[in-house]
Amino acid sequence: MVSEYRPEEEMNSNVVPGVLVPSGTIDFKEEKVERTYDESVSVLDVILNSIDIGKPVNASWNWSRKGISVPIRSLLPDELRKISKKNTKQQRIARSDRFHTELEVDDYNLDVVATGVLNPDLQDPLIREQLAKKFQTNNDIHSLIKKIWLPGEITSLVMAILETSGFVDDEETIKSVKD
């Protein structure tokens, strides 16, 4: 579960006035859903006057096994692109000029966690050294993540970080379009 996480000084700076609702007609499985929007709110004005556009969104992930909230953040488009590129492998198809592209999902997920978790800051070499001593392992980020969190927790963390990054469950999107 993802919940809002913002230091007090940031709370007032990220407030955007107005409620935006999509406009137009959406065809959905032969149903037509009419949508209206608040014409008094200009989307362009909201974008131009927002100081948080292009910055990560902070949230928290509930680490139920330990009973604490872990601060996380959204990933920016360039970060996601870099993680995807790093973890995408191309293999040439035998007796062909074509290539097969495959995403190394486990490494992708570990890189999402390494980038999206704010505390502990796994990018900090001193923190990685402390964790490596604790777990008697090397200070490789992927190894440390696997020592700190269980496999299901890693998956849950990835989902929370991606949700904070604007990705939503298809069922949730379909439901919001239907309503």
C-alpha positions as CSV (number, residue, x, y, z in Angstrom):
1,M,0.0,0.0,0.0
2,V,1.4,3.4,-1.0
3,S,0.6,6.5,1.2
4,E,1.6,10.1,0.9
5,Y,5.0,11.0,2.4
6,R,6.1,14.6,2.4
7,P,8.2,16.6,4.8
8,E,6.2,19.5,6.3
9,E,8.1,22.2,4.3
10,E,7.2,20.4,1.0
11,M,3.5,19.9,1.7
12,N,2.3,23.4,0.9
13,S,4.6,23.8,-2.2
14,N,3.0,20.8,-4.0
15,V,-0.6,21.9,-3.8
16,V,-2.3,22.3,-7.2
17,P,-5.7,23.9,-7.2
18,G,-8.7,22.5,-9.1
19,V,-9.9,19.1,-9.8
20,L,-9.3,17.7,-13.3
21,V,-11.6,15.2,-14.9
22,P,-11.0,14.0,-18.5
23,S,-13.2,15.4,-21.2
24,G,-14.9,13.7,-24.2
25,T,-16.5,10.4,-25.0
26,I,-14.7,7.1,-24.3
27,D,-15.8,3.9,-26.1
28,F,-15.3,1.1,-23.7
29,K,-16.6,-2.4,-24.7
30,E,-19.5,-0.9,-26.6
31,E,-20.5,1.4,-23.8
32,K,-20.2,5.1,-24.2
33,V,-19.1,7.0,-21.1
34,E,-19.6,10.8,-21.2
35,R,-16.9,12.8,-19.3
36,T,-16.8,16.5,-18.5
37,Y,-14.1,18.6,-17.0
38,D,-13.9,21.8,-14.9
39,E,-13.6,24.4,-17.6
40,S,-12.5,27.0,-15.0
41,V,-9.2,25.2,-14.6
42,S,-6.6,25.4,-17.3
43,V,-4.4,22.4,-17.6
44,L,-1.7,24.5,-19.1
45,D,-1.9,26.9,-16.1
46,V,-1.6,24.1,-13.7
47,I,1.4,22.7,-15.5
48,L,3.1,26.1,-15.8
49,N,2.4,27.0,-12.1
50,S,3.4,23.7,-10.6
51,I,6.8,23.6,-9.0
52,D,6.8,19.8,-8.7
53,I,6.5,19.0,-12.4
54,G,9.6,16.9,-13.4
55,K,10.5,16.1,-9.8
56,P,10.1,12.8,-8.0
57,V,7.0,12.3,-5.9
58,N,7.6,11.0,-2.4
59,A,5.5,8.3,-0.7
60,S,6.0,5.5,1.7
61,W,5.7,1.7,1.6
62,N,4.4,-0.2,4.6
63,W,6.9,-2.9,5.6
64,S,4.4,-5.0,7.5
65,R,7.0,-7.6,8.6
66,K,8.9,-4.9,10.5
67,G,5.9,-2.6,11.3
68,I,7.5,0.5,9.8
69,S,7.0,2.7,6.7
70,V,9.9,2.9,4.2
71,P,10.2,6.2,2.4
72,I,10.1,5.7,-1.4
73,R,10.0,8.0,-4.4
74,S,8.8,7.9,-8.0
75,L,11.2,7.3,-10.8
76,L,11.7,9.9,-13.5
77,P,11.4,9.0,-17.2
78,D,15.2,9.1,-17.7
79,E,15.8,6.8,-14.7
80,L,13.2,4.3,-16.0
81,R,14.7,4.4,-19.5
82,K,18.2,3.8,-18.1
83,I,17.0,0.9,-15.9
84,S,15.2,-0.6,-18.8
85,K,18.1,-0.3,-21.2
86,K,20.5,-1.7,-18.6
87,N,18.4,-4.8,-18.1
88,T,17.3,-5.4,-21.7
89,K,19.3,-8.1,-23.5
90,Q,19.3,-8.8,-27.3
91,Q,20.1,-12.2,-28.7
92,R,20.5,-12.9,-32.3
93,I,18.1,-15.6,-33.6
94,A,20.0,-18.5,-35.1
95,R,20.3,-18.5,-38.9
96,S,18.5,-15.1,-39.1
97,D,19.2,-11.4,-39.2
98,R,16.6,-10.9,-36.5
99,F,17.1,-10.3,-32.8
100,H,15.1,-11.4,-29.8
101,T,14.8,-8.8,-27.0
102,E,14.3,-9.9,-23.4
103,L,14.0,-7.9,-20.2
104,E,15.9,-9.4,-17.2
105,V,13.0,-8.9,-14.8
106,D,14.7,-9.7,-11.6
107,D,17.6,-7.3,-12.2
108,Y,15.1,-4.7,-13.4
109,N,13.1,-5.0,-10.2
110,L,16.2,-4.8,-8.0
111,D,17.3,-1.6,-9.9
112,V,13.9,-0.1,-9.4
113,V,14.2,-0.7,-5.6
114,A,17.8,0.6,-5.5
115,T,16.7,3.8,-7.2
116,G,13.3,4.3,-5.6
117,V,14.0,3.6,-1.9
118,L,15.0,6.7,0.0
119,N,15.9,5.2,3.3
120,P,18.2,3.3,3.5
121,D,19.9,5.2,0.7
122,L,21.4,2.2,-1.1
123,Q,23.3,4.5,-3.5
124,D,25.5,5.7,-0.6
125,P,28.7,3.6,-0.4
126,L,29.0,4.1,3.4
127,I,25.5,2.7,4.0
128,R,26.2,-0.2,1.7
129,E,29.4,-0.9,3.7
130,Q,27.4,-1.0,7.0
131,L,24.8,-3.3,5.5
132,A,27.5,-5.5,4.0
133,K,29.1,-5.9,7.4
134,K,25.7,-6.7,9.0
135,F,24.8,-9.3,6.4
136,Q,28.4,-10.6,5.9
137,T,28.2,-10.2,2.2
138,N,29.7,-7.9,-0.5
139,N,28.3,-4.4,-0.8
140,D,26.7,-5.0,-4.2
141,I,23.3,-3.2,-4.2
142,H,21.4,-6.3,-5.6
143,S,22.9,-8.6,-3.0
144,L,22.0,-6.3,-0.2
145,I,18.4,-5.8,-1.4
146,K,18.0,-9.6,-1.4
147,K,19.3,-9.8,2.1
148,I,17.1,-7.0,3.5
149,W,13.8,-7.9,1.9
150,L,12.0,-11.1,1.1
151,P,11.2,-11.8,-2.5
152,G,7.5,-10.9,-2.1
153,E,8.5,-7.7,-0.3
154,I,10.7,-6.8,-3.2
155,T,7.8,-7.3,-5.6
156,S,5.6,-5.2,-3.4
157,L,8.2,-2.4,-3.2
158,V,8.6,-2.4,-7.0
159,M,4.8,-2.2,-7.4
160,A,4.6,0.7,-4.9
161,I,7.5,2.6,-6.6
162,L,6.0,2.1,-10.0
163,E,2.5,3.2,-8.8
164,T,4.1,6.3,-7.3
165,S,5.7,6.8,-10.7
166,G,2.3,7.0,-12.4
167,F,1.8,3.4,-13.4
168,V,-1.6,2.0,-12.2
169,D,-3.2,-1.4,-12.2
170,D,-5.3,-2.0,-15.4
171,E,-8.3,-3.0,-13.3
172,E,-8.1,0.3,-11.5
173,T,-7.8,2.3,-14.7
174,I,-10.8,0.4,-16.2
175,K,-12.9,1.0,-13.1
176,S,-12.1,4.8,-13.1
177,V,-13.0,5.0,-16.8
178,K,-16.3,3.1,-16.2
179,D,-17.2,5.4,-13.2
